[in-house]
Amino acid sequence: MEMPHELNFLNPFFVDSKCKLQRADWLKSSFHDNVWHYNFDYKRDKTLNWSVDLDDGSILTDRKNNDLLAGLKYMLTSATEKVAGGGADSNSIKSQAINFARAVHVIDYLLLHSAEYEFSTYGLAGLSSNNLKSILTTLTYHPDTSESVYGWRKRMSSYCLELLESTDQNLISKTLDAIPEMQIVTPDQEDENELDVELHLIPNIRAALYLKGYYRKGNQRWNSPNSAMLSEVIYKKTLKGKSETKSVINILTYYKSASDFRREYPPVRVTTGERKTITPTAFNGYKASIYSMGRLHELGIPAPPVSDLIEVLKFQANLSSPGSFRTLPSAVVFGAFKDSVEFHLKHGKTIVNGFCKLILYCKIHKIKVGELSDKELQHVVGPELAALGVRQFGLSFRNEDSLLGRIRIESKESYFNKLRTNCAVLEFIGVYIGAVQLVVGAITARRVGELLDLHCTNCLDSTEQWLNFYNRKSTYRLYGLRNLEARPIEPIAVQMIKNLIRMQKILVRLGYIEEMCHLFATPSIRGDVGFSQPTSYSYNRNLDFLCDYIQTPINNKGERYYIRQHQLRRFFAMLFFHSASFGGLETLQWMLGHTDIEHLWNYITETLDGTILRGAKAQFVAESLHQGGTESYAQLAHLLRARYGTDDFALVDTEELEEHILDLIQEGEVCIEPEFFVDNAGKHMRVIVKIKD
């Protein structure tokens, strides 16, 4: 029976659900095809091939898997349906593309874990509420789908080890001999090793990947593996993962002009920045994709029980972003800060003067630095620098005319002995710039990118009391531009900054550099070609020079604390707590120009964000307990006793203790704050811990 013409607007409500979901504007193929062509306003159609291998050796498109195949296809088409009650943009092409991508991610995750869920046997109906919640939790843990959906680094680690095992070792050796830069793993790559692979295997793995043809050519300076080619092999059992590029794994990149600079000791493991989760919007999107399996019941296709899907709908994951980097013991930071200031006061001016004299001499006599004999160089840099031990230009100086542009030193032991006896101008300057970086970085608590942006022409205001920087998190409604902000800066840091500015002004006049550069630009390792613009690599290399020079502590594993900027951002708050507890606030007040300690605390809370402050509080109390200060925090000690079964917190790892206290702060169970009080001697402060009743 046909509807009267006047009621045609009701026709969509009487269309069979299967027929409705078998059509979509973006689907350019028949719903029943094994290869789908689709388009969300792309320049050309994209494809999905449903012929994917399952855990039992069958193919998803085999007749035995008809229900599973149909269920997955309907998941995709239902993902782009307009939501009842949605706003005007709820079903825009852009929204449909996002929802489609999330549904594909869920399907790819299921296909990758086909054996775990016995997908070929039980299909979608075999997924329990625990399975579904576990999937949803996994999809939230990282904002990059390469990791959350595809486990890129973990699977790449396994693939690399398997490839290494199956590759001829003689061919690997020949490749490394032919491409020596492939053997160099930089300090930054060591710090940020994304693979579950021992560092000494990295050069061999690079060679194995190279022999397999996986390296794509980058620019003239670097080469990295082609993730799209690798994905075709690693993710062949997926719909989309096999054709999508993945994030770059930096440790597999090799640089054609890499310095073979090494640190004296292995580094204490650090990570860079904070662990991030996906946004609440993305989380709800994935939840909707999983919940949409409920439509399959309406279509008569096996699906997870409705009660389990309702559980998923109510499920909330933890989307907080706790810090994931290792804490630097306060004694290490304070010691390095003190040594850096002393280094500046003793040698800062002398180093800059000597380097500028050297460049002036070479300009006047029209010769290259590398052409000077050691005796000439000692004469040119002046008696002060020569008296400190300087007798050559650089331990790692590259001469363009030498083989591989490298003058190699005898041994690691000799190298670091020469570094600490001020043997070479180039490394001496690197140590000094590292000292300035550490002091300015600790005092300002800025992100490393903001420090790299500092420029000699405008980093200080006209009064030389304020530091100007571009806030890296202030682009909202600024179309990608960043806010220029000013913060008060301490006299000692100003002195150090002005010394670097003075050096660049002299070098501009001498024609060594064409114009003023960024503040932390460093003399090139090829001494005759000006300054290298600062990068995170050069910034960290200078800090490494400093740490080996001043010999920061070594842990019981024989690893040295090589300091990174993200570890310094607690410095002021930690210094405040320690100074207030053990005396010495006067120094901090002098540095900041505050005479009232309460004003000083207000300044610190306004300058640092909440994550850094919470971390500083947790670290201070954890270190106090570890050192036997239980009397000051008796209630907290009682609370912790239940977890650790002891009152002697010297037996508990400080970092573990800190992490637990930080969890208690974030959960609202514990509050740590300074308390100010006045007595006959003036205003004082103590740190108090309040336990929630």
C-alpha positions as CSV (number, residue, x, y, z in Angstrom):
1,M,0.0,0.0,0.0
2,E,1.4,3.4,-1.1
3,M,1.4,6.4,1.1
4,P,-0.8,9.3,0.0
5,H,1.2,12.0,-1.8
6,E,0.7,14.4,1.1
7,L,2.5,12.0,3.5
8,N,5.6,11.4,1.4
9,F,7.7,13.1,4.1
10,L,7.1,10.0,6.3
11,N,8.7,7.6,3.7
12,P,12.1,7.6,5.4
13,F,10.6,6.3,8.6
14,F,9.3,3.2,6.8
15,V,12.4,2.2,5.0
16,D,13.8,-1.2,6.0
17,S,16.8,-0.6,8.4
18,K,19.1,-2.9,6.4
19,C,18.3,-1.1,3.1
20,K,18.9,2.2,4.8
21,L,22.3,1.3,6.3
22,Q,23.4,-0.3,3.0
23,R,23.5,3.2,1.4
24,A,25.6,6.2,2.3
25,D,26.5,9.3,0.4
26,W,30.2,8.6,0.9
27,L,30.0,4.9,-0.2
28,K,30.8,4.7,-3.9
29,S,30.6,0.9,-4.2
30,S,27.9,-1.6,-3.5
31,F,27.6,-2.4,0.2
32,H,28.2,-6.1,-0.7
33,D,31.5,-5.5,-2.5
34,N,34.6,-6.9,-1.0
35,V,36.5,-3.7,-1.9
36,W,34.8,-0.5,-0.9
37,H,35.5,2.9,-2.6
38,Y,34.6,5.8,-0.4
39,N,34.9,9.6,-0.5
40,F,34.4,12.3,2.1
41,D,35.0,15.3,-0.2
42,Y,38.5,13.9,-1.0
43,K,40.2,14.7,-4.3
44,R,40.1,11.1,-5.2
45,D,38.3,8.0,-3.8
46,K,39.9,5.9,-1.1
47,T,39.6,2.1,-0.7
48,L,38.9,-0.4,2.0
49,N,39.7,-4.1,1.2
50,W,37.6,-6.4,3.4
51,S,39.7,-9.5,2.4
52,V,41.6,-9.7,5.7
53,D,43.1,-12.8,7.3
54,L,41.5,-13.9,10.7
55,D,43.0,-15.9,13.6
56,D,41.8,-19.3,12.2
57,G,43.5,-18.8,8.8
58,S,40.2,-17.9,7.1
59,I,39.5,-14.7,5.3
60,L,36.9,-12.2,6.6
61,T,35.1,-12.4,3.2
62,D,34.7,-16.2,3.3
63,R,31.1,-17.4,3.5
64,K,31.6,-18.8,7.0
65,N,32.3,-15.2,8.2
66,N,29.2,-13.6,6.6
67,D,27.7,-12.4,9.9
68,L,30.9,-11.0,11.1
69,L,31.6,-9.2,7.8
70,A,28.1,-7.8,7.7
71,G,28.3,-6.6,11.3
72,L,31.5,-4.7,10.7
73,K,30.2,-3.1,7.5
74,Y,27.0,-2.0,9.3
75,M,29.2,-0.6,12.1
76,L,30.8,1.8,9.5
77,T,27.6,2.9,7.8
78,S,25.8,3.4,11.1
79,A,28.7,5.5,12.4
80,T,27.9,8.3,9.9
81,E,24.1,8.4,10.5
82,K,22.7,11.7,11.8
83,V,22.3,11.6,15.5
84,A,18.7,12.2,16.7
85,G,18.6,15.6,18.3
86,G,22.0,16.6,17.0
87,G,22.9,20.1,16.1
88,A,23.3,21.6,12.6
89,D,26.9,20.3,12.3
90,S,26.2,16.9,13.8
91,N,26.2,15.2,10.4
92,S,28.4,17.5,8.3
93,I,30.8,15.8,5.9
94,K,33.6,16.6,8.4
95,S,31.7,15.0,11.3
96,Q,30.9,12.0,9.2
97,A,34.6,11.6,8.3
98,I,35.7,11.8,11.9
99,N,33.1,9.3,13.1
100,F,34.0,7.0,10.2
101,A,37.7,7.1,11.1
102,R,36.9,6.2,14.7
103,A,34.7,3.3,13.7
104,V,37.6,2.0,11.4
105,H,40.0,2.3,14.4
106,V,37.7,0.2,16.5
107,I,37.4,-2.4,13.7
108,D,41.2,-2.4,13.1
109,Y,41.8,-2.9,16.8
110,L,39.5,-5.9,16.8
111,L,41.2,-7.4,13.7
112,L,44.6,-6.9,15.2
113,H,43.5,-8.8,18.3
114,S,41.5,-11.4,16.4
115,A,43.2,-14.3,18.1
116,E,42.7,-12.8,21.6
117,Y,39.0,-12.5,21.1
118,E,38.7,-15.7,19.0
119,F,37.0,-13.5,16.5
120,S,36.6,-16.1,13.7
121,T,34.7,-18.4,16.2
122,Y,32.5,-16.0,18.3
123,G,32.4,-12.8,16.2
124,L,31.1,-9.6,17.7
125,A,28.7,-11.5,19.9
126,G,31.7,-13.0,21.8
127,L,32.8,-9.6,23.1
128,S,32.0,-9.1,26.8
129,S,31.5,-5.8,28.7
130,N,35.1,-6.3,30.1
131,N,36.4,-6.7,26.6
132,L,34.7,-3.6,25.4
133,K,35.7,-1.5,28.3
134,S,39.3,-2.7,27.9
135,I,39.3,-1.7,24.3
136,L,37.9,1.7,25.1
137,T,40.5,2.2,27.8
138,T,43.3,1.3,25.5
139,L,42.1,3.7,22.8
140,T,42.2,6.6,25.4
141,Y,45.8,6.2,26.6
142,H,47.5,8.1,23.8
143,P,46.4,10.9,21.5
144,D,48.3,9.4,18.5
145,T,46.3,6.5,17.0
146,S,49.6,5.0,15.8
147,E,50.0,4.1,19.4
148,S,46.6,3.7,20.9
149,V,45.0,1.7,18.1
150,Y,48.0,0.1,16.3
151,G,50.7,-0.2,19.1
152,W,53.2,1.1,16.5
153,R,56.3,1.3,18.7
154,K,55.7,-2.1,20.3
155,R,55.0,-3.9,17.1
156,M,57.8,-2.1,15.3
157,S,60.2,-3.2,18.1
158,S,59.2,-6.9,17.6
159,Y,59.4,-6.6,13.8
160,C,62.9,-5.0,14.0
161,L,64.2,-7.8,16.2
162,E,62.8,-10.4,13.9
163,L,64.3,-8.7,10.8
164,L,67.6,-8.4,12.5
165,E,67.6,-12.1,13.4
166,S,66.9,-13.0,9.7
167,T,69.3,-10.7,8.1
168,D,72.9,-11.7,7.0
169,Q,75.3,-10.2,9.6
170,N,78.0,-9.9,7.0
171,L,75.8,-7.6,4.9
172,I,74.9,-5.6,8.0
173,S,78.6,-5.1,8.8
174,K,79.3,-4.0,5.2
175,T,76.4,-1.6,5.2
176,L,77.6,0.0,8.5
177,D,81.1,0.4,7.0
178,A,79.7,2.0,3.9
179,I,77.4,4.4,5.8
180,P,79.3,5.1,9.1
181,E,76.8,7.8,10.2
182,M,74.3,4.9,10.6
183,Q,76.3,3.9,13.6
184,I,75.8,7.1,15.5
185,V,73.0,7.3,18.1
186,T,72.8,10.8,19.3
187,P,72.2,11.7,23.0
188,D,68.7,13.0,22.3
189,Q,67.9,9.7,20.6
190,E,69.2,7.8,23.6
191,D,67.0,9.9,25.9
192,E,63.9,9.4,23.8
193,N,64.4,5.8,22.7
194,E,60.9,4.8,21.6
195,L,61.7,1.2,21.0
196,D,61.8,-1.8,23.4
197,V,65.3,-2.5,22.0
198,E,68.8,-2.3,23.6
199,L,70.6,0.8,22.4
200,H,73.6,-1.2,21.1
201,L,71.4,-3.0,18.5
202,I,70.1,0.2,16.9
203,P,72.9,0.6,14.3
204,N,72.4,-3.0,13.2
205,I,68.6,-2.6,13.0
206,R,69.1,0.5,10.9
207,A,71.3,-1.5,8.5
208,A,68.8,-4.3,8.3
209,L,66.0,-1.9,7.5
210,Y,68.2,-0.2,4.9
211,L,69.0,-3.6,3.2
212,K,65.3,-4.3,3.1
213,G,64.7,-1.0,1.2
214,Y,62.7,0.7,4.0
215,Y,64.6,3.9,4.2
216,R,63.0,6.9,2.4
217,K,65.2,9.7,1.4
218,G,64.7,12.8,3.6
219,N,66.5,16.0,2.9
220,Q,70.3,16.2,2.4
221,R,70.9,15.7,6.1
222,W,68.8,12.8,7.3
223,N,67.1,9.5,6.4
224,S,64.3,7.8,8.2
225,P,62.3,4.5,7.6
226,N,59.2,4.7,5.4
227,S,56.4,3.9,7.8
228,A,53.9,3.4,5.0
229,M,56.0,0.5,3.5
230,L,56.5,-1.0,7.0
231,S,52.8,-0.7,7.7
232,E,52.0,-2.8,4.7
233,V,53.9,-5.7,6.3
234,I,53.2,-5.2,10.0
235,Y,49.5,-4.3,9.6
236,K,48.5,-6.5,6.7
237,K,45.6,-7.9,8.8
238,T,43.8,-4.5,9.1
239,L,41.5,-2.4,7.0
240,K,43.2,0.9,7.2
241,G,46.3,0.5,9.3
242,K,48.2,-1.2,6.5
243,S,47.9,1.9,4.2
244,E,48.4,4.8,6.7
245,T,51.7,6.4,7.6
246,K,52.7,6.2,11.3
247,S,54.6,8.6,13.5
248,V,58.3,8.9,13.0
249,I,60.5,6.8,15.3
250,N,63.4,9.2,15.8
251,I,65.9,6.7,17.0
252,L,65.8,5.0,13.6
253,T,66.7,8.2,11.8
254,Y,70.3,8.7,11.0
255,Y,72.0,12.0,10.1
256,K,74.5,12.5,7.4
257,S,76.4,15.1,9.4
258,A,75.8,13.8,12.9
259,S,78.4,14.6,15.5
260,D,79.7,11.5,17.2
261,F,79.8,13.4,20.5
262,R,79.1,11.0,23.4
263,R,78.3,11.5,27.0
264,E,80.8,10.2,29.6
265,Y,78.2,7.9,31.3
266,P,74.9,6.3,30.3
267,P,72.1,8.7,31.2
268,V,69.6,8.2,34.0
269,R,66.4,7.4,32.1
270,V,64.2,10.4,31.5
271,T,61.1,10.9,29.3
272,T,60.2,14.2,27.6
273,G,57.2,16.0,28.8
274,E,53.9,14.6,30.1
275,R,51.8,11.6,29.1
276,K,48.7,12.7,27.3
277,T,45.4,11.0,26.8
278,I,42.7,11.7,24.1
279,T,40.2,14.5,24.6
280,P,36.8,13.8,26.2
281,T,35.2,14.4,22.7
282,A,37.3,11.7,21.1
283,F,36.6,9.4,24.0
284,N,32.9,9.8,23.6
285,G,33.3,9.3,19.9
286,Y,34.9,5.9,20.4
287,K,32.3,5.0,23.0
288,A,29.6,5.8,20.5
289,S,31.3,3.6,17.8
290,I,31.3,0.7,20.2
291,Y,27.7,1.3,21.5
292,S,26.5,1.5,17.9
293,M,27.0,-2.3,17.7
294,G,23.6,-2.4,19.4
295,R,22.0,-1.5,16.0
296,L,23.0,-5.0,14.8
297,H,20.4,-6.6,17.1
298,E,17.8,-4.6,15.2
299,L,19.2,-6.1,12.0
300,G,19.2,-9.7,13.3
301,I,23.0,-9.9,13.2
302,P,25.0,-11.3,16.2
303,A,26.3,-8.6,18.5
304,P,27.4,-8.1,22.1
305,P,24.6,-8.3,24.6
306,V,22.6,-5.1,25.1
307,S,23.3,-5.1,28.9
308,D,27.0,-5.1,28.1
309,L,26.7,-2.3,25.7
310,I,24.7,-0.3,28.3
311,E,27.6,-0.9,30.7
312,V,30.0,0.6,28.1
313,L,27.8,3.6,27.6
314,K,28.0,4.3,31.4
315,F,31.8,3.7,31.5
316,Q,34.1,6.6,32.2
317,A,37.9,6.4,31.6
318,N,40.5,8.4,33.5
319,L,41.5,11.1,31.0
320,S,44.0,12.9,33.3
321,S,47.5,13.6,32.1
322,P,49.9,12.7,34.9
323,G,53.6,13.7,34.5
324,S,55.6,10.8,33.1
325,F,59.2,12.1,33.4
326,R,61.5,11.0,36.2
327,T,62.1,13.5,39.0
328,L,65.5,15.0,39.4
329,P,66.7,14.8,43.0
330,S,66.7,18.4,44.5
331,A,70.3,18.0,45.5
332,V,71.3,17.5,41.9
333,V,69.4,20.6,40.7
334,F,70.6,22.8,43.5
335,G,74.2,21.6,43.0
336,A,74.2,22.1,39.3
337,F,72.6,25.6,39.7
338,K,75.3,26.6,42.2
339,D,78.1,25.3,39.9
340,S,76.7,27.0,36.9
341,V,76.6,30.4,38.6
342,E,80.1,30.0,39.9
343,F,81.3,28.9,36.5
344,H,79.9,32.2,35.0
345,L,81.4,34.3,37.7
346,K,84.9,32.7,37.3
347,H,85.1,32.2,33.6
348,G,82.2,33.7,31.7
349,K,83.8,37.0,30.6
350,T,87.2,35.3,30.0
351,I,85.7,32.7,27.6
352,V,83.8,35.3,25.6
353,N,86.8,37.6,25.3
354,G,89.1,34.8,24.3
355,F,86.8,33.5,21.6
356,C,86.3,37.0,20.1
357,K,90.1,37.6,20.1
358,L,90.5,34.3,18.2
359,I,87.9,35.3,15.5
360,L,89.4,38.8,15.2
361,Y,92.9,37.4,14.6
362,C,91.7,35.0,11.9
363,K,89.7,37.8,10.2
364,I,92.7,40.1,10.2
365,H,95.1,37.4,8.9
366,K,92.5,35.9,6.6
367,I,93.0,32.4,7.8
368,K,90.8,29.6,9.1
369,V,90.7,28.6,12.7
370,G,91.7,25.1,11.8
371,E,95.0,26.4,10.2
372,L,96.3,27.7,13.5
373,S,98.9,25.7,15.4
374,D,98.2,25.0,19.1
375,K,101.0,27.4,20.0
376,E,99.5,30.2,17.9
377,L,96.0,29.6,19.3
378,Q,97.3,29.8,22.9
379,H,98.9,33.2,22.0
380,V,95.9,34.5,20.2
381,V,93.2,33.7,22.9
382,G,95.2,35.7,25.5
383,P,97.0,34.8,28.7
384,E,93.9,34.4,30.9
385,L,92.3,31.7,28.7
386,A,95.7,30.0,28.1
387,A,96.2,29.9,31.9
388,L,93.0,28.0,32.3
389,G,94.3,25.3,30.0
390,V,93.1,26.2,26.5
391,R,95.5,24.9,23.8
392,Q,93.4,23.9,20.8
393,F,90.2,25.0,19.1
394,G,88.0,21.9,19.5
395,L,88.1,18.3,20.7
396,S,85.3,17.6,18.2
397,F,86.3,20.2,15.6
398,R,85.4,19.4,12.0
399,N,87.8,20.6,9.3
400,E,86.1,20.6,5.9
401,D,89.3,19.3,4.3
402,S,89.9,16.4,6.6
403,L,88.7,12.8,6.1
404,L,85.0,12.7,7.0
405,G,85.6,16.3,8.4
406,R,86.7,14.8,11.7
407,I,89.8,15.0,14.0
408,R,89.4,12.0,16.2
409,I,90.7,11.9,19.8
410,E,92.5,9.0,21.4
411,S,89.9,7.7,23.8
412,K,86.8,8.5,25.8
413,E,88.8,8.9,28.9
414,S,91.1,11.4,27.2
415,Y,88.2,13.3,25.7
416,F,86.5,14.0,29.0
417,N,89.8,14.7,30.8
418,K,90.5,17.4,28.2
419,L,86.9,18.7,28.5
420,R,87.3,19.2,32.3
421,T,90.8,20.7,31.9
422,N,89.5,23.4,29.5
423,C,91.6,22.1,26.7
424,A,89.5,23.3,23.8
425,V,87.8,26.7,23.1
426,L,84.8,25.1,21.4
427,E,83.8,22.8,24.2
428,F,84.6,25.5,26.8
429,I,82.0,27.7,25.2
430,G,79.6,24.8,25.0
431,V,79.9,24.3,28.7
432,Y,79.4,28.0,29.4
433,I,76.3,28.3,27.2
434,G,75.0,25.1,28.9
435,A,75.5,26.9,32.3
436,V,73.5,29.9,31.1
437,Q,70.8,27.6,29.8
438,L,70.5,25.9,33.1
439,V,70.3,29.1,35.2
440,V,67.9,30.9,32.9
441,G,65.8,27.7,32.4
442,A,65.6,27.0,36.2
443,I,64.8,30.6,37.1
444,T,62.1,31.1,34.4
445,A,60.5,27.6,34.5
446,R,59.7,28.0,30.8
447,R,59.3,25.3,28.2
448,V,62.4,24.4,26.2
449,G,60.8,25.7,23.0
450,E,60.2,29.1,24.6
451,L,63.9,29.3,25.6
452,L,65.0,28.3,22.1
453,D,62.9,31.2,20.8
454,L,64.7,33.8,22.9
455,H,66.5,36.3,20.6
456,C,69.4,38.5,21.5
457,T,67.7,41.6,20.0
458,N,64.6,41.5,22.2
459,C,64.8,38.9,25.0
460,L,65.4,41.6,27.6
461,D,63.3,44.7,28.0
462,S,64.8,48.2,28.1
463,T,65.1,48.1,31.9
464,E,66.9,44.7,31.7
465,Q,64.7,43.4,34.5
466,W,62.2,41.5,32.4
467,L,62.6,38.6,30.1
468,N,60.4,38.6,27.0
469,F,59.3,35.2,25.5
470,Y,56.6,33.8,23.3
471,N,54.2,31.6,25.3
472,R,54.0,28.3,23.5
473,K,50.5,27.6,24.8
474,S,48.8,30.9,24.0
475,T,47.6,30.4,20.4
476,Y,43.9,30.3,21.2
477,R,42.0,32.8,18.9
478,L,45.4,34.1,17.7
479,Y,45.4,32.0,14.4
480,G,48.7,30.3,15.3
481,L,50.4,33.4,16.6
482,R,51.7,33.3,20.1
483,N,51.5,35.9,22.9
484,L,54.6,37.9,23.8
485,E,54.8,37.8,27.5
486,A,57.3,39.4,30.0
487,R,58.4,37.9,33.3
488,P,60.8,39.5,35.9
489,I,64.2,37.9,35.8
490,E,66.9,37.8,38.4
491,P,70.2,39.9,38.3
492,I,72.5,36.9,38.0
493,A,70.6,35.5,35.0
494,V,70.6,39.0,33.4
495,Q,74.4,39.1,33.7
496,M,74.7,35.8,32.0
497,I,72.3,36.7,29.2
498,K,74.1,40.0,28.6
499,N,77.4,38.3,28.3
500,L,76.1,36.1,25.4
501,I,74.5,39.2,23.8
502,R,77.9,41.0,24.1
503,M,79.6,38.1,22.3
504,Q,77.2,38.2,19.4
505,K,77.5,42.0,19.1
506,I,81.3,41.7,18.8
507,L,81.0,38.8,16.3
508,V,78.6,40.8,14.1
509,R,81.1,43.7,14.0
510,L,83.8,41.2,13.0
511,G,81.7,39.7,10.3
512,Y,81.8,36.2,11.8
513,I,78.0,36.3,11.9
514,E,75.8,38.4,9.6
515,E,73.3,39.4,12.2
516,M,72.3,38.9,15.8
517,C,71.0,35.4,16.4
518,H,68.9,33.5,18.9
519,L,70.3,33.8,22.5
520,F,71.4,30.1,22.7
521,A,72.9,29.9,19.2
522,T,76.2,28.0,19.4
523,P,79.5,28.4,17.4
524,S,79.5,25.8,14.6
525,I,81.4,22.6,15.0
526,R,83.0,23.8,11.8
527,G,84.6,26.8,13.4
528,D,84.8,29.0,10.3
529,V,81.1,29.1,9.3
530,G,79.5,31.2,12.0
531,F,76.8,30.1,14.5
532,S,74.4,27.2,14.3
533,Q,70.8,28.2,15.2
534,P,69.7,26.5,18.4
535,T,67.8,23.3,18.2
536,S,66.7,20.9,20.9
537,Y,69.7,18.7,20.0
538,S,72.2,21.6,20.4
539,Y,70.4,22.8,23.5
540,N,70.6,19.4,25.2
541,R,74.2,18.9,24.0
542,N,75.3,22.0,25.8
543,L,73.6,20.8,29.0
544,D,75.4,17.4,28.5
545,F,78.7,19.3,28.2
546,L,77.9,21.1,31.4
547,C,76.9,17.9,33.3
548,D,80.1,16.1,32.4
549,Y,82.2,19.2,33.1
550,I,80.8,19.8,36.6
551,Q,80.3,16.0,37.1
552,T,76.7,15.7,38.2
553,P,76.1,12.7,40.4
554,I,76.1,9.1,39.2
555,N,73.5,6.6,40.5
556,N,74.1,3.1,41.7
557,K,73.6,1.8,38.2
558,G,76.6,3.8,36.9
559,E,74.3,6.3,35.2
560,R,74.8,10.1,35.3
561,Y,72.1,12.7,35.8
562,Y,72.0,14.6,32.5
563,I,69.7,17.5,33.2
564,R,66.8,18.4,30.9
565,Q,64.7,21.6,30.9
566,H,61.4,19.9,31.8
567,Q,63.1,18.7,35.0
568,L,64.1,22.2,36.0
569,R,60.6,23.7,35.9
570,R,60.0,22.8,39.6
571,F,63.2,24.5,40.6
572,F,61.8,27.7,42.2
573,A,59.1,25.9,44.1
574,M,61.6,23.3,45.4
575,L,64.0,26.1,46.3
576,F,61.3,27.9,48.2
577,F,60.3,24.8,50.3
578,H,63.9,23.9,51.0
579,S,65.0,27.5,51.9
580,A,62.0,28.0,54.1
581,S,62.6,24.7,55.9
582,F,66.3,24.9,56.3
583,G,67.0,28.6,56.3
584,G,68.3,30.7,53.4
585,L,65.1,32.3,52.1
586,E,67.0,35.6,52.0
587,T,68.9,34.5,48.9
588,L,65.7,33.6,47.1
589,Q,64.1,36.9,48.2
590,W,67.1,38.7,46.8
591,M,66.9,36.9,43.5
592,L,63.3,37.7,43.1
593,G,63.2,41.2,44.7
594,H,60.5,40.2,47.2
595,T,61.0,41.1,50.9
596,D,57.9,39.4,52.1
597,I,57.9,35.5,52.0
598,E,54.2,35.4,51.5
599,H,54.5,37.7,48.5
600,L,57.3,35.4,47.3
601,W,54.9,32.4,47.5
602,N,52.2,34.3,45.6
603,Y,54.8,35.1,42.8
604,I,55.7,31.4,42.6
605,T,52.1,30.3,42.4
606,E,51.3,32.9,39.7
607,T,54.4,31.9,37.7
608,L,54.1,28.1,37.8
609,D,51.2,26.0,36.6
610,G,49.4,23.6,39.0
611,T,51.0,20.4,37.7
612,I,54.5,21.7,38.4
613,L,53.5,23.0,41.9
614,R,51.8,19.7,42.8
615,G,54.9,17.8,41.7
616,A,57.2,20.1,43.7
617,K,55.1,19.6,46.9
618,A,55.0,15.8,46.5
619,Q,58.8,15.7,45.8
620,F,59.6,17.9,48.8
621,V,57.6,15.9,51.3
622,A,58.7,12.6,49.8
623,E,62.4,13.6,50.2
624,S,61.7,14.8,53.7
625,L,60.2,11.5,54.7
626,H,62.9,9.5,53.0
627,Q,65.5,11.5,55.0
628,G,63.7,10.7,58.3
629,G,61.4,13.7,58.7
630,T,58.4,11.7,59.8
631,E,57.8,13.9,62.9
632,S,56.8,16.9,60.8
633,Y,54.3,14.8,58.8
634,A,53.0,12.3,61.4
635,Q,49.5,11.9,59.9
636,L,50.8,11.4,56.4
637,A,53.4,8.9,57.7
638,H,50.5,7.0,59.4
639,L,48.6,7.0,56.1
640,L,51.6,5.7,54.1
641,R,52.4,3.1,56.7
642,A,49.4,1.1,55.6
643,R,50.7,0.9,52.1
644,Y,54.4,0.3,52.7
645,G,54.2,-1.6,56.1
646,T,57.0,0.4,57.6
647,D,57.8,3.7,59.4
648,D,61.3,3.8,58.0
649,F,60.7,5.5,54.6
650,A,64.5,5.5,54.0
651,L,63.7,1.9,52.8
652,V,61.2,3.2,50.2
653,D,62.3,4.4,46.8
654,T,61.9,8.2,46.8
655,E,60.4,8.4,43.4
656,E,57.8,5.7,44.2
657,L,57.0,7.6,47.4
658,E,56.6,10.8,45.5
659,E,54.3,9.3,42.9
660,H,52.0,7.9,45.6
661,I,51.9,11.3,47.4
662,L,51.1,13.0,44.1
663,D,48.3,10.5,43.6
664,L,46.9,11.4,47.0
665,I,47.1,15.1,46.2
666,Q,45.3,14.7,42.9
667,E,42.6,12.5,44.5
668,G,42.0,15.2,47.2
669,E,43.0,12.9,50.0
670,V,46.0,15.1,51.0
671,C,46.6,18.8,50.8
672,I,50.2,20.3,51.1
673,E,50.5,24.0,51.6
674,P,52.9,26.5,53.2
675,E,51.6,28.1,56.4
676,F,52.9,31.6,57.3
677,F,53.2,32.8,60.8
678,V,54.7,35.8,62.7
679,D,56.8,35.7,65.8
680,N,59.3,38.1,67.5
681,A,61.9,37.4,64.7
682,G,59.5,38.3,61.9
683,K,57.4,36.3,59.4
684,H,58.2,32.6,58.8
685,M,56.8,29.7,56.9
686,R,56.5,25.9,57.4
687,V,55.1,23.3,55.1
688,I,52.0,21.5,56.5
689,V,50.2,18.4,55.3
690,K,46.4,18.1,55.8
691,I,44.7,14.8,55.6
692,K,41.1,14.6,54.4
693,D,38.8,13.4,57.1
